Amino acid sequence: MIHPKESPCTSGTGRKFATRVVRTVSGTDARTGASSVPIYQASTFHHASLENPPEYDYTRSGNPTRQALEDTIAQLEGGARGFAFSSGMAAISTAFMLLSNGDHVICSEDVYGGTYRLLTTILGRMGIETTFVDATDLDRLEAARRPNTRAVFLETPSNPTLKITDIAAVAEWARKHGLLTMLDNTFMTPCLQRPIELGIDIVVHSATKFLGGHSDVLAGLAVVSNERLGHKLKHLQNGLGSVLGVQDSWLLMRGMKTLLARMECAERSARQLAEWLTRQRSVTRVYYPGLPEHPGRAIHERQSQGYGAIVSFDVGSGERARKVLEHVTLPLVAVSLGAVESILSYPAMMSHAAMPREIRLQRGIGDGLLRYSVGLEALEDILGDLEQALQAAR
Ligand SMILES: Cc1ncc(COP(=O)(O)O)c(C=O)c1O
């Protein structure tokens, strides 16, 4: 049950999200009626007349295949303009280039490790400082605000402890203080959460995950809420050259056609996996916004249409976590998430390896924490496999 309430996804064309996700992504080729957008495998375009240059002149600046993807994600997120990048980190780092030397950022504390690395080791060197805070607490955000604060970067649910931030409340606070708001919507996708409708300025995605959905393409997307920001981000995308190639743009659209069906199936299993994990003696804690005891559940239900397909759980120690990883036979033991196949990750040594251990522990990312990205396999097989791995780890 992915849409517990009638979602605002009927906005725009008036069609339901399920219809829009298929019809928007599929589109048809205006010239031939082909059922998928052609791959315009060209780096440059002929100028029939210098006075009337063609709509597209060079693929870094624009390409019809990439444009179809960018229009699609803008529509699905309910934004003014979309942009496709060579990776999620390319989308995030390009968005941060809206800032300048001397600016200050406030960021969710248990943000994706790559974003942490960008902010601390790259942007820090360029004079952009960051304060990491528990963004679930508005008072802490306010306490972190400085005269030079320019932007707030959020992840909700956060990675990997699935903390929930009240998007509309933070967006309103940020607007009052003239701060740019950015939100990483990778875990939810526009199927489940549309932050721009809640007041966020820029939504970013690692489209490598649920949007692509098949562990076969690396890509990033960004959507802006208004044309003014769109103009600035276009300038940066072209200037930095961090664009997505045309074949990957097509492949990503191919994956996105089945986004809702995949999310529905994976989420159904994730809910049951989370409940099942709470009953396992060897599991000390389960993190999933759909569990009744999750502190952010009510806020999450207000701002989202589902709980997602990521379940994190703690098995008590690094040694036990390693044993579980050695004994599972069904999920890929890998970095990444959001694919048709289940993926089990060990944040301490994978997604959050860039975070120093003491900071990682402070942020609740313990040595025994595992992150399960639920795929489309039969739930019985997922549970059976995990049961034997947990037993082996006792
Ligand atoms: C939440 C989140 N944001 C951003 C990224 C970075 O995306 P990419 O690996 O496509 O660069 C990841 C990658 O794991 C992620 O999980």
The ligand as a Gaussian input file, in Angstrom:
#p B3LYP/6-31G(d) Opt

LIG

0 1
 C       21.551000       9.168000      -0.580000
 C       22.648000       9.227000      -1.600000
 N       22.925000      10.408000      -2.178000
 C       23.901000      10.529000      -3.094000
 C       24.661000       9.442000      -3.479000
 C       25.750000       9.608000      -4.513000
 O       25.301000       9.137000      -5.756000
 P       26.261000       8.511000      -6.891000
 O       26.880000       7.286000      -6.316000
 O       25.315000       8.251000      -8.017000
 O       27.273000       9.542000      -7.214000
 C       24.393000       8.192000      -2.923000
 C       25.191000       7.015000      -3.317000
 O       25.209000       5.995000      -2.670000
 C       23.355000       8.081000      -1.948000
 O       23.069000       6.913000      -1.362000

